[in-house]
Amino acid sequence: MPTRTKKPETLPMCVLLVSDKPSQDSAAGRAARILLQDLQEHDVEATVSTSAPDGQAVIDSDPHLQAVILDWDLKTDLGHRHAVDLLKDLRVRNAEVPVFLLAERSDAAHVPAEVMEQADEFIWLLEDTMEFISERIVAAVQRYRAALLPPMFDALVKFAREAEYSWHTPGHTGGTAFLRSPVGRVFHDYFGETLLRSDLSISVGELGSLLDHSGPIGDGEKYAAHVFGADRTYYVTNGTSTSNRVVMTGTVARGQIVLTDRNCHKSVEHGLSLTGAVPVYMMPQRNHLGLIGPIPLGGFAPDAIARGIGRVAFAGKNEKPALAIVTNSTYDGLCYDAARVEEQLGKSVDRVLFDEAWFAYARFNPLYRGRHAMRGAPEAFARSGPTVFATQSTHKLLAALSQASMIHLREGRVKIEPSCFNEAFMMHASTSPQYAIIASNDVSAAMMSGAGGKLLTGEAIAEAISFRQMLARLHTQFSARGDWFFSAWQPEEVRDGAHTLRFEDAPAAMLAESPACWMLEPHAPWHGFGALEQDYCMLDPIKVTLVTPGITPSGDMAETGIPAALLSAYLAERGIIVEKTANFSILFLFSIGVTKGKWGSLINALMDFKRDYEANTPLPRAMPALVASRSAAYGAQGVKDLAAAMFQAMRMSRMPQLLETAYTTEPHATCTPAAAYDRLVRGESARAGLAELADGVAATAIVPYPPGIPLLMPGEAVGAHDGPVLRYLAALQEFDRQFPGFEHETHGITVEGGTYYGRRHG
């Protein structure tokens, strides 16, 4: 028989009692035991902690607690201090859960104000009936549960609970259609009745409409706007790729100029093609590791914008740009002083979009103050400046289902008419949205609301810092004995007042609370971006870039090294999947779901790699999955052999230098991305190998991963066969042929028989 999923109304009421009275042979002990029995009869699951440390452990580990009963007289060497500390920790985690203080009536006058402020009610064990006390607790739990769920999710739970017959789409009608087929039954049992009953149609009026932002869905968007500090928020069920396209089609008309970060997601390219906009690119910096840096603050200034427009032959020289797009934070974790960016861009443009797909959590921790779009209170926002959008992937580093995204908006000097903007929204939104995705947006907002946001982001930051300090400590220890180990891309030293500390020796609390520890100071050697403006750009601690040996601070290749792709493949065979792999760096994301056990396993795997590298462990033993289908290529090699071969291939081709040259040379645009796309659809492009691409025009974007930003945009000249673009692509092609299993992913390039093919015009 399949396991039945509990319906929401049958989920247990969970209460924590922190008291040693139930074990006492006294009147109070007998009363406490009767109270526990009576709570059980009211379907309340009570956990008993007989000590303050155990109660603390339960509070720290169980977010499902719906009430806490705390004994003011719990025996402890700290007197009543345990109650104060427990309450403080609880309120940091949950400001709303009801707290009952168990006390003698005579003690009430002596309870300090800080405890009275945190507790909700008192319980007098020997003066009230247990039935009366139980009902008070149950009533408090029910009030808490009723207020716990955000608007849309609450309405969805209530609707799914009704078990009504469905006469509308979707055709599985709450999951019952799956029960009519063997494979369908497996599907039904795997996902469960609750999820399938929550997969509904836009015909369900009780839940409102995503397309006109009405009913509980509209209430959920208003709730999220309040939590995220926006004037308006839109739930999007097709990812931030769609959110970016909504904003672009809602603010840009054909032929208008769009100022865009060259470090942009491919959805921006799609938005340019859809709108027919004329792009003017703002170029970010790069460093010795090939990491994408910030756009210099001067790159946003009016004179720089005017020069950029002047370089585009088909841009209207006197036309004001319609929109500016900035990636914040970058993929590698660099976040801007958003107010300074807005101030500069606001001199040239009336609307600014911050693509914050990887930065939705920033508002909820003071470490990021001023570094994100929806900062501060909406009512304090400077309405004389540009209107500001933020698009955020709530599924990336918050807790939402895949494809969940939000658009946040703050009105500036040019208003965004809701009905007009909604035309763009409806152009991209499905008329059959997935309600579970919408609900997960609602839940993400609720998790970040109040105390939860700072707690969850703070824990993620703390885990990332612990990992970073452990990595730095190991690197220092190995280096002291002339040995190697991996390092992190981060400051080597931080300042604590007048004192300079090695990063690994700095107090963790200081690193978690002081933005100065993460600032990219001008000319600091570690970041490699040169003369950045003071306090302009900060590294996000939860985006950890691990650096492998092989590249010098000047960007030259060392005599020996370990390509990051080899380490990534080694980790993957141990169930550790990384976010991004570059030539000599790997990105790890410390989301709110990362634990000490998780990153501890990563440290162990890194140590294992070092051991296998030094021992030149045969690949069939160290990386059996790699060898399984490629025994002819790798069967006789060891880990160190393969590392050396890959490194020498990269060194001989000068791959890092080719990458830097390719990405710091701005291509010549011959037409807009929209015009290039029109020619593609009309069949006016041709497939071509790298040699044939020379002196042509790119019909599609070419986006190598890494770094995942456009090498060429549609309509840009490819250049000569020995130019920066084709030399870099040729180096990638040769590497892929030589090392099967380590092929590069390049959007816009198809591979047949080891040969790269793109599409060209002209």
Order of alpha helices (4+ residues) and beta strands (2+ residues): beta-alpha-beta-alpha-beta-alpha-beta-alpha-beta-alpha-alpha-alpha-alpha-alpha-beta-alpha-beta-alpha-beta-alpha-beta-beta-alpha-beta-beta-beta-alpha-alpha-alpha-beta-beta-beta-alpha-beta-beta-alpha-beta-beta-alpha-alpha-alpha-alpha-alpha-alpha-alpha-beta-alpha-beta-beta-alpha-beta-beta-beta
